Amino acid sequence: MAKGNVEGERIMENAMQEKAIKAAIKYLGIQGYEDVREFEGHVVGLDGEQLVLASVSVVDGFCSSDHEPRGTREKLALKLLCECDHTGSVRFDDLQLIVMREDRAFLRHERDCTL
């Protein structure tokens, strides 16, 4: 594969990931989460007293349910907790944007993904 094609695909993937994060922030806000924002490629927000750290991914189809390793999530949560004053529990969620066509997608929200 030509170098230009690889770089073009990487730029396209980054743009899709940014769109997915924006969609996830909007979705969680609609669901009633508070203080929703991006944090190191993830989305965080408060669901009641629980701090939610959500992994956001773009998938091609309905079969993917790959989760980030628990240790990776916990390290990111520790970093986040050092930067805020939250004293409650932390929950790890997955948000997957399943692209159906260029202008349409399905958002799947899996709660409490602690694998």
C-alpha positions in Angstrom: 0.0 0.0 0.0 1.3 3.4 -0.9 2.4 5.7 1.9 -0.1 8.4 0.9 -3.0 5.9 1.1 -1.9 4.8 4.6 -1.7 8.5 5.8 -5.1 9.3 4.2 -6.7 6.3 6.0 -5.2 7.4 9.3 -6.5 10.9 8.9 -10.0 9.5 8.0 -9.9 7.2 11.1 -8.9 10.2 13.3 -11.8 12.3 11.9 -14.2 9.5 12.5 -13.0 9.0 16.1 -13.4 12.7 16.7 -17.0 12.6 15.4 -17.7 9.5 17.5 -16.4 11.3 20.7 -18.7 14.3 19.9 -21.6 12.0 19.3 -20.9 10.2 22.6 -20.7 13.5 24.5 -24.0 14.6 23.1 -25.7 11.2 23.8 -24.6 11.1 27.4 -25.8 14.6 27.9 -29.2 13.7 26.5 -29.2 10.7 28.9 -28.9 13.1 31.8 -25.2 12.7 32.6 -23.6 15.8 34.0 -20.2 17.5 33.3 -19.7 15.3 30.2 -16.4 15.9 28.4 -13.5 14.4 26.5 -10.6 13.0 28.5 -7.6 11.5 26.7 -9.7 10.0 23.9 -12.4 8.8 26.2 -15.6 10.5 27.5 -16.2 11.1 31.2 -19.3 12.3 33.0 -21.3 12.0 36.2 -24.2 9.5 36.3 -25.7 10.5 39.6 -22.9 9.9 42.1 -20.9 7.6 39.8 -18.1 8.9 37.7 -18.3 7.2 34.3 -15.2 6.7 32.1 -16.4 5.6 28.7 -14.2 4.1 25.9 -15.4 5.3 22.5 -14.8 3.4 19.3 -16.0 3.3 15.7 -16.8 -0.2 14.6 -17.7 -1.7 11.2 -20.5 -4.1 12.0 -22.4 -5.5 15.0 -20.0 -8.2 16.0 -17.3 -6.2 17.7 -17.4 -6.2 21.5 -13.7 -5.7 22.2 -13.1 -4.0 25.5 -10.0 -2.2 26.7 -8.1 -4.2 29.3 -9.1 -3.5 32.9 -5.6 -2.3 33.8 -5.6 0.3 31.1 -9.0 1.6 32.2 -7.9 1.7 35.9 -4.7 3.6 35.1 -6.7 6.2 33.2 -9.3 6.4 36.0 -6.5 7.0 38.5 -5.1 9.8 36.4 -8.6 11.3 36.1 -9.2 11.1 39.8 -6.0 12.9 40.5 -7.3 15.8 38.5 -10.7 16.1 40.1 -12.3 16.0 43.5 -14.7 13.1 42.9 -14.9 10.7 45.9 -17.6 8.3 44.7 -17.3 5.2 42.6 -16.1 4.8 39.0 -17.8 2.9 36.3 -16.3 1.8 33.0 -18.6 1.9 30.0 -18.2 1.3 26.3 -19.7 3.4 23.6 -19.5 2.0 20.0 -20.5 4.0 17.0 -21.5 1.5 14.3 -21.4 3.3 11.0 -24.2 2.2 8.7 -23.5 4.8 5.9 -21.8 8.2 5.7 -24.7 10.1 7.3 -26.1 7.5 9.6 -24.8 5.5 12.6 -26.0 3.4 15.4 -24.7 4.0 18.9 -24.4 1.0 21.3 -23.9 1.8 25.0 -22.6 -1.0 27.2 -22.6 -0.2 30.9 -20.2 -1.5 33.5 -17.7 -3.2 31.2 -15.1 -4.4 33.7 -13.4 -7.2 31.8 
